[in-house]
Amino acid sequence: MVLDLLLIALAITVDPLPIMAFALVVSSARGVWKGLVFILAWLACLVAVIAIMLTVTDGRPPPPRSPPGIAGLTAKLVIGLGLVFYGLHRRRLMNAGTPPTGSATPLGPDVPGGPSDRSGSRKDPGSLWAAAGLAVLVQPWGLVAAGATTVLEANTSHTATYVALFGFCFLATASLLAAELYIVFAPEVAHDRLMRLRSWLEGHQQQAIVVICLVLGLWLTGKSIYQLTG
């Protein structure tokens, strides 16, 4: 469970779409406060998902061969296969030079103002509530769902479980926290560099999404099949 959570959290924190959205937030007026609200809303989503999963299992993982245990592994297998197929689909479109259609991906919606935004406009989150809503919107729910199926294996009678869950939330938020601290302590330099990073990510987000989907999807698929057949 711990390794799965760390891999999923790493995939979440390097997902380019939330980073691009966060750069847009902190570069606007009252960017520091909006960035803080964005992070709090982002964390609230992760904590809520974990709390729901722990409530479902009552903090005790289901037996491996029980119907709930098999259902959890099957759900993880489906998510893994979905990530693999989507990664292959995105790679095929990228090689063909065709822009992805639609505004959402398994990792999360495309960032307003990004290359997949049909309007092509640069939208400024004008209020703290808008920043919080954007955090929920760009949450990579496909990856969060993978994390949720992994949390089903958590045993809250062990202290290490709480450490692993805290580490998952912290690592999944690490890139946002680093950007927020950067903008706090070096606002002028950070603003320019974050906008350059956003521009660079706009040109490389497709490759990043393909790698994230394929690597994590293959890992979840292989492990789920092993556990189901072992």
C-alpha positions as CSV (number, residue, x, y, z in Angstrom):
1,M,0.0,0.0,0.0
2,V,2.7,2.5,1.0
3,L,4.6,2.1,-2.3
4,D,1.4,2.5,-4.3
5,L,0.4,5.6,-2.4
6,L,3.8,7.2,-3.0
7,L,3.8,6.5,-6.7
8,I,0.3,7.9,-7.1
9,A,1.2,11.0,-5.0
10,L,4.3,11.5,-7.2
11,A,2.1,11.2,-10.3
12,I,-0.3,13.8,-8.9
13,T,2.4,16.3,-7.9
14,V,4.1,16.2,-11.3
15,D,0.8,16.4,-13.3
16,P,1.3,19.6,-15.4
17,L,-2.3,20.7,-15.4
18,P,-2.7,21.7,-11.7
19,I,0.8,23.3,-11.8
20,M,-0.3,25.4,-14.8
21,A,-3.5,26.4,-13.0
22,F,-1.7,27.3,-9.8
23,A,0.8,29.5,-11.7
24,L,-2.2,31.4,-13.1
25,V,-3.6,31.8,-9.7
26,V,-0.5,33.1,-7.9
27,S,0.3,35.5,-10.7
28,S,-3.0,37.3,-10.3
29,A,-3.9,40.0,-7.8
30,R,-3.6,38.8,-4.2
31,G,-1.9,35.8,-5.6
32,V,-0.4,34.6,-2.3
33,W,-3.8,34.4,-0.6
34,K,-5.4,32.8,-3.6
35,G,-2.6,30.3,-3.8
36,L,-3.1,29.4,-0.1
37,V,-6.8,29.0,-0.7
38,F,-6.1,26.8,-3.8
39,I,-3.8,24.6,-1.7
40,L,-6.3,24.3,1.2
41,A,-9.1,23.3,-1.2
42,W,-6.8,20.9,-3.0
43,L,-5.9,19.3,0.4
44,A,-9.5,19.2,1.4
45,C,-10.4,17.1,-1.6
46,L,-7.6,14.6,-0.8
47,V,-8.6,14.4,2.9
48,A,-12.2,14.0,2.1
49,V,-11.5,11.1,-0.3
50,I,-9.3,9.4,2.3
51,A,-11.9,9.9,5.1
52,I,-14.7,8.4,2.9
53,M,-12.6,5.3,2.1
54,L,-11.6,4.8,5.8
55,T,-15.3,5.2,6.8
56,V,-16.3,2.6,4.2
57,T,-13.8,0.1,5.6
58,D,-14.0,1.2,9.2
59,G,-10.2,1.5,9.1
60,R,-9.7,-2.2,8.5
61,P,-8.7,-3.6,5.1
62,P,-11.1,-6.3,3.8
63,P,-9.8,-9.8,3.6
64,P,-8.0,-10.5,0.3
65,R,-10.5,-13.1,-1.0
66,S,-13.7,-11.4,0.4
67,P,-16.1,-9.8,-2.1
68,P,-15.1,-6.3,-0.9
69,G,-11.4,-7.1,-1.3
70,I,-12.0,-8.4,-4.8
71,A,-14.1,-5.4,-5.7
72,G,-11.4,-3.1,-4.5
73,L,-8.7,-4.8,-6.6
74,T,-11.1,-5.0,-9.6
75,A,-11.7,-1.2,-9.3
76,K,-7.9,-0.6,-9.2
77,L,-7.4,-2.9,-12.2
78,V,-10.1,-0.9,-14.2
79,I,-8.5,2.4,-13.3
80,G,-5.0,1.1,-14.2
81,L,-6.3,-0.2,-17.6
82,G,-8.1,3.1,-18.2
83,L,-4.9,5.0,-17.6
84,V,-3.0,2.7,-19.9
85,F,-5.5,3.0,-22.7
86,Y,-5.9,6.7,-22.3
87,G,-2.1,7.1,-22.4
88,L,-1.9,5.1,-25.6
89,H,-4.7,7.1,-27.1
90,R,-3.1,10.4,-26.2
91,R,0.2,9.2,-27.6
92,R,-1.4,8.2,-30.9
93,L,-3.0,11.6,-31.2
94,M,0.3,13.3,-30.3
95,N,2.2,11.4,-32.9
96,A,-0.5,12.2,-35.5
97,G,-0.3,15.8,-34.6
98,T,-4.0,15.9,-33.7
99,P,-4.9,18.0,-30.6
100,P,-7.0,16.0,-28.0
101,T,-10.7,16.7,-28.2
102,G,-12.7,17.6,-25.1
103,S,-11.8,19.5,-22.0
104,A,-11.2,16.7,-19.5
105,T,-8.6,14.0,-19.1
106,P,-8.3,11.1,-16.6
107,L,-5.8,13.2,-14.8
108,G,-8.1,16.2,-14.6
109,P,-9.6,19.0,-16.7
110,D,-7.5,21.1,-18.9
111,V,-6.4,24.4,-17.5
112,P,-8.4,27.4,-18.5
113,G,-6.4,29.4,-21.0
114,G,-4.2,26.4,-21.8
115,P,-3.7,24.9,-25.2
116,S,-6.7,22.6,-24.9
117,D,-9.0,25.5,-23.8
118,R,-11.3,26.0,-26.8
119,S,-11.7,29.7,-26.1
120,G,-8.0,30.2,-25.8
121,S,-8.6,33.0,-23.3
122,R,-6.5,33.7,-20.3
123,K,-8.8,33.6,-17.3
124,D,-8.0,35.3,-14.1
125,P,-9.5,33.7,-11.0
126,G,-11.0,36.9,-9.6
127,S,-11.8,35.8,-6.0
128,L,-10.7,33.5,-3.3
129,W,-13.8,31.3,-3.9
130,A,-12.8,31.1,-7.6
131,A,-9.3,29.9,-6.7
132,A,-10.8,27.2,-4.4
133,G,-13.2,26.1,-7.2
134,L,-10.3,25.9,-9.6
135,A,-8.4,23.7,-7.3
136,V,-11.3,21.3,-7.2
137,L,-11.8,21.5,-11.0
138,V,-8.2,20.7,-11.8
139,Q,-7.8,18.0,-9.2
140,P,-6.5,14.9,-11.2
141,W,-9.5,12.8,-10.2
142,G,-8.4,9.7,-12.1
143,L,-5.2,9.6,-10.0
144,V,-7.2,10.4,-6.9
145,A,-9.5,7.5,-7.6
146,A,-6.5,5.2,-7.9
147,G,-5.4,6.5,-4.5
148,A,-8.8,5.9,-3.1
149,T,-8.8,2.2,-4.1
150,T,-5.4,1.9,-2.4
151,V,-6.6,3.5,0.8
152,L,-9.1,0.6,1.0
153,E,-6.1,-1.4,2.1
154,A,-5.2,0.9,5.0
155,N,-5.2,-0.4,8.6
156,T,-5.7,2.5,11.0
157,S,-4.7,0.3,13.9
158,H,-1.0,0.9,12.8
159,T,0.7,4.2,13.3
160,A,2.6,3.7,10.1
161,T,-0.7,3.9,8.2
162,Y,-1.3,7.5,9.4
163,V,2.3,8.4,8.4
164,A,1.7,6.9,4.9
165,L,-1.5,8.8,4.5
166,F,0.1,12.0,5.6
167,G,3.0,11.4,3.3
168,F,0.5,10.8,0.4
169,C,-1.2,14.2,1.0
170,F,2.1,16.0,1.5
171,L,3.8,14.6,-1.6
172,A,0.7,15.1,-3.8
173,T,0.8,18.8,-2.8
174,A,4.5,19.3,-2.7
175,S,4.9,21.1,-6.1
176,L,2.1,23.5,-5.1
177,L,3.6,24.1,-1.7
178,A,7.0,24.8,-3.3
179,A,5.6,27.3,-5.7
180,E,3.6,29.0,-2.9
181,L,6.7,29.4,-0.7
182,Y,8.7,30.6,-3.7
183,I,6.1,33.3,-4.5
184,V,6.1,34.4,-0.8
185,F,9.8,34.8,-0.3
186,A,10.8,35.9,-3.8
187,P,7.6,37.3,-5.5
188,E,9.2,39.2,-8.4
189,V,11.6,36.4,-9.5
190,A,9.0,33.7,-8.8
191,H,6.3,35.4,-10.8
192,D,8.5,35.5,-14.0
193,R,9.8,32.0,-13.5
194,L,6.4,30.5,-12.8
195,M,5.0,32.0,-15.9
196,R,7.9,30.7,-17.9
197,L,7.3,27.3,-16.4
198,R,3.7,27.5,-17.3
199,S,4.6,28.3,-20.9
200,W,7.0,25.4,-21.0
201,L,4.5,23.1,-19.6
202,E,1.9,24.1,-22.2
203,G,4.3,22.8,-24.8
204,H,5.2,19.6,-23.0
205,Q,2.0,18.6,-21.1
206,Q,1.0,16.0,-23.6
207,Q,4.2,14.1,-23.3
208,A,4.0,14.3,-19.5
209,I,0.4,13.1,-19.4
210,V,1.3,10.1,-21.6
211,V,4.2,9.1,-19.4
212,I,2.2,9.5,-16.2
213,C,-0.7,7.5,-17.6
214,L,1.4,4.6,-19.0
215,V,3.8,4.2,-16.1
216,L,1.2,4.4,-13.3
217,G,-1.4,2.5,-15.3
218,L,0.9,-0.4,-16.0
219,W,2.0,-0.5,-12.4
220,L,-1.6,-0.6,-11.1
221,T,-2.7,-3.1,-13.7
222,G,0.2,-5.5,-13.1
223,K,-0.1,-5.4,-9.4
224,S,-3.9,-5.8,-9.4
225,I,-3.6,-8.8,-11.7
226,Y,-1.0,-10.3,-9.5
227,Q,-3.1,-9.9,-6.4
228,L,-6.2,-11.1,-8.0
229,T,-4.6,-14.3,-9.4
230,G,-2.0,-14.9,-6.7
